[in-house]
Amino acid sequence: MIKYDHLLHKEFKYGKQDCFTLLRNFYIDNFGITLPNYARPKEFWLNGLNLYTDLYRKNGFVTLDCHPSEYQTGDVFLMMINSTVANHVGVLVDSNKILHHLWKRLSIVEPYSGFTRNTTVAVMRHKDVQLAPDHQSVELLDVVSPRVRRKLDEYLRSIERTV
């Protein structure tokens, strides 16, 4: 059973209680994997540092090249928010829901759609994360863009009218 309720609604404190800290706590609590607590200079992304991408690879994560239906609990989403490099991270906790902690906000779980999906630049999985089969599915319709979803809905309605 994946645990994360105790990580919700935490106040943001850069370098002490932020998106990277949240991920570190999630990984130790759920998978027994300790990720080092690297120093994160404020606004590192403005100074040409690509910390998240570089550090994740050094710590056993591999970039996924798969369909979103193959994402599984524990997969890490690297996002670029007003940046040219990844500067935010979230982790998949349930089918199409991510746990993350935005700057100066409380930590939350929300659907992986809209803002979070549109700012994602990489999805990574740790080499040692092994889940039971019931934790590996994602509803396909939950991960398609709103535009594609509308088109599918329109198509299904047109089929219903002809039947």
C-alpha positions as CSV (number, residue, x, y, z in Angstrom):
1,M,0.0,0.0,0.0
2,I,1.5,3.3,-1.1
3,K,1.6,5.9,1.8
4,Y,1.6,9.6,1.2
5,D,-1.2,11.2,3.3
6,H,1.4,12.3,5.9
7,L,3.2,14.3,3.2
8,L,0.2,16.4,2.2
9,H,-0.5,20.0,3.2
10,K,3.1,20.8,4.2
11,E,4.3,24.4,4.1
12,F,6.9,25.1,1.4
13,K,10.4,25.9,2.7
14,Y,13.0,25.9,-0.1
15,G,15.8,23.3,0.5
16,K,14.0,22.0,3.6
17,Q,10.5,21.1,2.6
18,D,10.1,21.4,-1.1
19,C,9.3,19.2,-4.1
20,F,12.7,17.4,-3.9
21,T,12.3,16.8,-0.2
22,L,8.8,15.5,-0.8
23,L,10.1,13.0,-3.3
24,R,12.9,11.9,-1.0
25,N,10.4,11.2,1.8
26,F,8.0,9.4,-0.5
27,Y,10.8,7.1,-1.8
28,I,12.2,6.2,1.6
29,D,8.7,5.6,3.1
30,N,7.3,3.5,0.2
31,F,10.3,1.8,-1.4
32,G,13.1,2.0,1.2
33,I,15.2,3.9,-1.3
34,T,17.3,6.8,0.2
35,L,18.0,9.6,-2.2
36,P,20.8,12.0,-1.1
37,N,19.8,15.4,0.0
38,Y,21.8,17.5,-2.5
39,A,22.3,21.2,-2.0
40,R,19.9,23.1,-4.2
41,P,21.0,26.7,-4.8
42,K,18.0,29.1,-5.0
43,E,16.9,29.5,-8.6
44,F,19.6,27.0,-9.8
45,W,17.7,26.8,-13.1
46,L,18.6,30.5,-13.8
47,N,22.3,29.8,-13.5
48,G,22.6,27.1,-16.1
49,L,22.4,24.1,-13.6
50,N,20.3,21.1,-14.7
51,L,20.3,19.6,-11.2
52,Y,17.3,17.4,-11.4
53,T,18.1,15.7,-14.6
54,D,21.7,15.2,-13.7
55,L,21.1,14.0,-10.2
56,Y,18.3,11.6,-10.9
57,R,20.4,9.7,-13.5
58,K,23.3,9.5,-10.9
59,N,20.9,7.9,-8.4
60,G,19.4,5.1,-10.3
61,F,16.6,6.7,-12.4
62,V,16.2,6.0,-16.1
63,T,14.2,8.1,-18.5
64,L,11.0,6.4,-19.7
65,D,10.2,6.0,-23.3
66,C,6.8,4.5,-23.1
67,H,3.1,5.3,-23.5
68,P,1.5,7.1,-20.6
69,S,-0.7,4.0,-20.0
70,E,2.5,2.3,-18.9
71,Y,3.3,4.8,-16.1
72,Q,3.3,3.3,-12.7
73,T,3.2,4.4,-9.1
74,G,6.6,6.0,-8.1
75,D,7.4,7.3,-11.6
76,V,8.9,10.8,-11.3
77,F,7.8,13.7,-13.5
78,L,10.4,16.4,-14.2
79,M,8.8,19.7,-15.0
80,M,10.0,23.0,-16.4
81,I,8.2,25.9,-14.8
82,N,9.2,29.3,-16.2
83,S,12.6,27.7,-16.9
84,T,14.8,26.2,-19.6
85,V,15.6,23.1,-17.5
86,A,13.7,20.9,-15.2
87,N,13.1,22.7,-11.9
88,H,10.1,20.9,-10.4
89,V,9.4,17.3,-9.6
90,G,6.3,15.3,-8.9
91,V,5.7,11.6,-8.3
92,L,2.8,9.4,-9.5
93,V,0.9,8.1,-6.5
94,D,-2.3,6.8,-8.0
95,S,-3.7,6.3,-11.4
96,N,-3.2,9.7,-13.0
97,K,-2.5,11.6,-9.8
98,I,0.7,13.1,-8.7
99,L,2.1,14.3,-5.4
100,H,4.1,17.5,-5.7
101,H,5.0,20.7,-3.9
102,L,5.0,23.9,-5.8
103,W,6.9,27.0,-4.7
104,K,5.2,28.8,-1.8
105,R,2.2,26.4,-1.8
106,L,1.2,23.5,0.3
107,S,2.1,20.0,-0.9
108,I,-0.8,18.3,-2.7
109,V,-2.0,15.4,-4.8
110,E,-3.8,16.4,-8.0
111,P,-4.6,14.9,-11.4
112,Y,-1.8,14.7,-13.8
113,S,-3.3,16.9,-16.4
114,G,-3.3,20.5,-17.7
115,F,-0.5,22.5,-16.0
116,T,1.5,19.5,-14.7
117,R,1.3,17.5,-17.9
118,N,2.1,20.5,-20.1
119,T,5.2,21.4,-18.2
120,T,6.6,17.8,-17.9
121,V,9.8,17.3,-19.9
122,A,10.8,13.8,-18.7
123,V,9.3,10.9,-16.8
124,M,11.8,8.7,-14.9
125,R,11.6,5.4,-13.0
126,H,14.0,4.2,-10.4
127,K,15.7,0.9,-11.4
128,D,14.8,-0.7,-8.0
129,V,11.1,0.2,-7.9
130,Q,9.1,-3.0,-8.3
131,L,5.4,-3.0,-7.9
132,A,2.7,-5.6,-7.7
133,P,0.7,-5.8,-11.0
134,D,-2.4,-4.0,-9.5
135,H,-0.3,-0.8,-9.1
136,Q,0.8,-0.6,-12.7
137,S,-2.3,0.6,-14.6
138,V,-3.3,4.1,-15.7
139,E,-6.6,4.9,-17.3
140,L,-5.8,5.9,-20.9
141,L,-8.5,8.5,-21.2
142,D,-7.2,10.2,-18.0
143,V,-3.9,11.0,-19.7
144,V,-5.0,12.2,-23.1
145,S,-5.1,16.0,-23.8
146,P,-8.5,17.7,-23.3
147,R,-8.6,18.3,-27.1
148,V,-8.2,14.6,-27.9
149,R,-10.7,13.8,-25.1
150,R,-13.3,16.1,-26.7
151,K,-12.8,14.6,-30.1
152,L,-13.2,11.1,-28.7
153,D,-16.4,12.1,-26.9
154,E,-17.8,13.7,-30.1
155,Y,-17.0,10.6,-32.0
156,L,-18.6,8.3,-29.4
157,R,-21.8,10.6,-29.4
158,S,-21.9,10.4,-33.2
159,I,-21.8,6.6,-33.1
160,E,-24.6,6.5,-30.5
161,R,-26.8,8.6,-32.7
162,T,-26.4,6.2,-35.6
163,V,-27.2,3.1,-33.6
